[in-house]
Amino acid sequence: MSAEQIRVYGTTWCPDCARAKKVLNEHEIAFEWIDITGNKEAIAYVENINGGYRSVPTILFPDGSVLVEPSNAELKEKLASTGATSGGT
């Protein structure tokens, strides 16, 4: 994985994860998808970030910041602040 790439921790059955992936794909943002299902290391990371909860999606940005279960607007705002998108759609 590139140090400049976004990491999305989630599950295949999570509608919020699908929504976040859709936003990233619509803006042609490269990201690494990490399915936490059965992945002990990923589960531990997500739980550590979220105070013991398996909250997904948990999105890690190259600058070290994290968004947890963001709305479309929150995710687009973060992408715009990183210069990845103009914040449209």
C-alpha positions in Angstrom: 0.0 0.0 0.0 1.2 3.5 -0.8 1.7 5.8 2.2 -0.5 8.3 0.3 -3.4 5.9 0.0 -6.6 6.0 2.1 -7.5 2.8 4.1 -11.1 1.9 4.6 -11.8 -0.7 7.3 -15.3 -2.2 6.9 -17.4 -5.2 6.2 -19.1 -6.4 3.0 -22.6 -6.4 4.7 -22.4 -2.8 6.1 -24.5 -0.3 4.1 -22.5 2.7 5.4 -19.3 1.0 4.1 -20.9 0.6 0.7 -22.0 4.2 0.7 -18.5 5.4 1.7 -16.9 3.3 -1.0 -19.4 4.7 -3.5 -18.3 8.3 -2.6 -14.6 7.4 -3.0 -15.2 5.6 -6.3 -17.4 8.5 -7.7 -14.4 10.8 -7.0 -11.9 8.3 -8.4 -10.1 8.2 -5.1 -7.6 5.3 -4.7 -8.1 3.4 -1.5 -7.2 0.2 0.2 -10.3 -1.8 1.3 -9.7 -3.9 4.4 -12.6 -6.3 5.3 -12.4 -6.8 9.1 -14.5 -9.9 9.0 -12.4 -12.7 10.5 -9.3 -10.4 10.3 -8.0 -10.3 13.9 -5.4 -7.6 13.2 -7.9 -5.3 11.5 -10.6 -5.9 14.2 -8.1 -5.0 16.9 -7.1 -1.8 15.0 -10.7 -0.7 14.5 -11.5 -1.5 18.1 -8.5 0.4 19.3 -9.4 3.5 17.3 -13.1 3.4 18.4 -12.8 2.8 22.1 -13.5 -1.0 21.9 -16.2 -0.8 19.3 -16.1 -2.3 15.8 -17.5 0.8 14.1 -17.3 0.7 10.4 -16.4 2.2 8.1 -13.3 3.5 9.9 -11.4 5.5 7.3 -7.7 6.3 7.8 -6.2 9.1 5.8 -2.5 9.5 4.8 -2.3 12.5 7.2 -3.1 10.2 10.1 -6.7 11.6 10.6 -9.6 9.2 10.9 -13.3 9.4 10.0 -15.7 6.9 11.6 -19.1 6.3 10.1 -19.0 9.6 8.2 -21.9 11.0 6.3 -21.4 11.6 2.6 -21.1 15.3 3.3 -18.4 14.7 6.0 -16.4 12.4 3.7 -16.6 14.8 0.8 -15.5 17.7 3.0 -12.5 15.7 4.2 -11.6 14.8 0.6 -11.9 18.4 -0.5 -9.7 19.5 2.4 -7.0 17.1 1.3 -7.3 18.3 -2.3 -8.5 15.0 -3.5 -11.8 16.5 -4.8 -13.5 19.8 -5.2 -16.3 18.8 -2.9 -18.9 18.5 -5.6 -21.6 15.8 -5.8 
